Amino acid sequence: MRSFPLATALALALSGAAFAGPSLDTNGNGPGVYDLESAPFLGFVAMTQGQTYTAQRSVEVDCTAAGNIVFTMADGSTRTRALTVGTTQFPYAVTSWTLPGSGAATVSGVYNAK
């Protein structure tokens, strides 16, 4: 029996971390995106590029052409991520997003999951 994932989850919970981040699912497959309680999302807030929103638990992106997206996090830091075609969910507390001038993805929707 492996106790590492439980010990990791407990340590994150005690540290006040909001996310366990990308991890394996209960069958050992992955990656998946889970919060510490594996609780369902209650709703989504559609986000418009360049507008500022209240950060939520996660961000979901529907991408129609591969490229890059830049997220602004709740603490003001930024993170550039490469997207592939399809829907991708990141365990990030995002307040806004933009597409860079070069190598930008084409997205049909960006949503804060709450």
N, C-alpha and C positions, 0 to 999 in steps of 0.2 A: 504494500500500500504506500502510495506517495503522499507525503504530507506537505511538500514544498508549496503547491499552489494555495492551500489553505493558510499556511504560515505567511505567504506573501500577501494574500488578501487581508489577513488580520493585521499585518504590519501597516499596510496602506490605510486601512480603516482607522487604526489608532493614530496615524500621522495626520489624519484629516484630509487625505487625498480624495478628490472627487471621482477619479476614474482609475480603473485597473488597466485601461488601455487595451491595445490589441492583444488578444490572448487566444488560446485554444478553446474550442467548444468542449462540451462534456464528454464527447467521444474522442478527444485528442486531435480533432481536425482544426484547421485554422487557416488564416487568422480570422478572428471574429471581433466585434466591438461590443464590449459589455461594460456597464458600470459595476460597482462593487456588489450591488444587490441584484443584478440582472433584472432590474425592474423595467417594465414596458414604458415606452415613451407615451406621454399623454397628448401630444399634439406637435404640430410643426408651424414655424413662422417663416413665410417666404421672405427672402432677403434680396434687396436690390443692390447692385454693385455700387460701392462708394458710400452707401448710407450706413449709419451707425445704429446698432440694435443692442438690446440687453443680451448678454451672453447666456446661453442655455447649456444643456448637458452634452450636446454633440452637434455636429454639422453634417448634412447630407448634400451631395452634389450630383446632379444629373448632367453627364458630359456627352456631347454629340461629336466632338472632334478632339483627339488627344492634344495635350499641351499642359501649360502651367497655370496655377492659380495661386494668389497670395492671400493668406488669411491674416487678419489682425486679431490678436488674442486679447482676453480680458485685461491682462496686465500691460497692454500696449506693444508688446513684442510682435514681430511678424514671422511668418513661416511660409515659404514657397514650397508647394507640393506639385508633383507631376500627376496628371490625371490620365486615365485611359478611358475609352468609350464605355459608357454604362453608368451605373449608380455606385457611388463610393461614400462610405460614412467614416468620418474621423471623430475620435473621442476628444474633440477640442472645444473649449469655451470661446467661441468666435464672436467678435462684435461687428466686424465688417470684412468684406472681401473685395479684391480687384483682380483684373486680368493684366498681366505685364504686357508691355508694348511689343516684346519679341517672344515668340514661342508660346503665345497664349492659347489656352484651351478654348473651345466653344462650349458653353454651358447653356442648358435649357432651364435650369432651376438650381437654386442654392437655398437650403432650408435649415434653420436652427431647430433641433429636436429638443423638446422640453418634457 
